[in-house]
Amino acid sequence: MAKQIGILTAGGDSPGLNAAIRGVGKAAGGAFGMNVIGFRDGFRGLVENRTVFLDRAALSGILTLGGTILGTSRDKPHRMPMGGKEMDMTDVIVANYEKHNLDALVCLGGGGTQKNAYRLMQKGLNVITLPKTIDNDVARTDVTFGFDTALSIATQAIDRLHSTAHSHHRIIVVEVMGHNAGWLALGAGIAGGADVILIPEIPYDVDKVAEAILERSRSGKGFSIVAVSEGAIEKSDYEAIHAIEEQIRAAREKGDKALRKKLRKKLDALYAHQGDSTVRLARRLEELTRLESRVTILGHLQRGGTPTAADRLLATRLGTACADYVEKGVFGVMVAARGEYTEPVPLEEVAGHRKTVPIDHPWIVSARRIGTNMGD
């Protein structure tokens, strides 16, 4: 009998998802004679048994499309909103997996998806994942598909903002996505020639940022571009958050639930305070430098549109390798990019881990050597 595999896309949409679906589907069906079933809208579609047969006709013409033809959601199998309350739907997923006589389930997604896939693996399912996210923060892979497209879009935005910054002698603060990893802001900042780059891995001192901008002004450069990751944090806030996290750990060790709850509320308030941190940064820089400041938040613009050639190639490589691993019976792994090749990495080494920018990374070294201020 032909092998039967299921495939779903979960988490945020990302350029290259359709290329990956196509890579898995065409290789599985064409090279290995497998049947491929797509589940709509992530893990919810697997729970609700909403499927589409991914034959050659369904996969035709999707290589260049952004988004995902299967749809996506952020639903977690073990905490899925159902009828107004959260329910553990893992057993339903296992039952539907068996109902469709699946030999494997392929999950395309970022950090959250890797964790959810790992939970299903622990339930006995043959699971294999692909690393997708514009944030490039999935552990144990050189790069994720979606990152190159988002990097190109963010770089183009910074390129365009140079002209208005120069014309109006302004500080332009550009907020780039990336959650708590600085890959996207760092890469776009360097490629776009930003004067200041602020990333989560290096807590910044606003006074030092202002001084760097004033130094540019004194040297005759009347504008500055500040590329800031959405997860970047001021040094004082970082120290306060770190102190509370240490207190929470101590309370956990003592078994003091009441104190932990109180500290957690305090920590949540601090994180909520970070919600408008880019706007507050721009206002503070305007006060300190007396230069007009403007904020541009790129937001979901970075996730949309046609994937770059690099992302199409990467997604296709990972997708076809995935089909090969399924044929060989290699499960419980993520298909990682390793140079020009792929490597199956055990899910337990991926789930719950995040790849952040090392402070001695070559990109940071290069940024500093060309005079880019990193906020410290």
Steps between C-alpha positions, in 0.01 A plus 500: 500500500607856429605700803261770615633822653325802643631856487399820677626856545477661843586828670544826312498499122838526333638531147613162370228288662340416166840420351560259790155340463573457129843354572364244745196415286671468163792296634275277713253438220729508198820338625359263763138437397352624829158653553503846661213645704501866604328608823352849491579772753771328697432263788136614512441346158649175626262507797197591288602260221499765224714368219604552140672245276830644380538350155703651215213728398468643854874564515524662157574873487556553874881537503493879471201564726537657843306372800381140509237325288414286804432794730646524848415566864680534830291231672686263734383138508510482881333840558254557217203738541188287454153625591627789709760309700845351444512125452767236449427367150808280472303175513272624220808571288632151567162352401489700174859405423400135528172555315691622194751214533785750502855375493631845594388852586705790359472827695632826352557772756712696745584454866145439621435245228818312588378469860152388394647245259725367777195447723331300223818298454485412870147368435644252253444677168761493224573872478747697290527881485639776282637828647294800391510855635606846390668538841771240424488393865434126469778307673742258331455619141725738308202698374122484476300555185316832502796684651665603173178648360428696818862615510473630144173683572637662817819602320302657215293694755814639665638588155188702425498674837849638442368755251237649731740495797761686296253749351343599831808464726315252717559200718306211349435214741408182312346215699577158353333172600686211661342443845787442745770431241687774316587326172259695284574847639873433503514368145273770355678769698839404362375447145300823507779708652324586826705722732367337817383138539323390817434130562366300799834332562670833582299715749540862392577825678289778346754764603773322304272472197425872520869582532579296188233692308629836629853404397373437147327839506817675617692340214256649248261209458156637567303175515518157658330165441432286807405135430342353811376147556152475649655308790778749571504615862649790689770405749307622807193298400714195426655514846157536664358206303804285575470577872132398510571181303762408760245561777246280320757219474573531872127496585455190282778320687332589832158392371353845575216515244350821637828689463556355154155622392569847637841518331355370173250787493784743560698342216201510265461871573863558406460307174182695424702816550725379218206502259556860391874501563590607145276807519640589843853456366432741213354760737794468735751539216316810382525648852869419535614607153251777413467334161160417353423130529259274312404135554432242229370162616531250217281237666339227292620660178818296554311169489311552177556470130698281266786304658852577380692255286709405804191412705345303214822304460539437874136396546520265202825344627355444846168374362653244266740385773200458729337261253826305482517468880138379510583235240796387713288493817685783675253661742498713812730750331514846349651532154777754562697699244869424539707680238374387160376173652237395753520321831230328708518650851312328786197706602600491866805708404279759328180529702512766769826651374555831321788602277599854594785713368830431683650831610825405325324402177682609178206724406537693826878516460458639148238753613728633772801523266312721254399731786144386561380579850349195674353691792765402751 
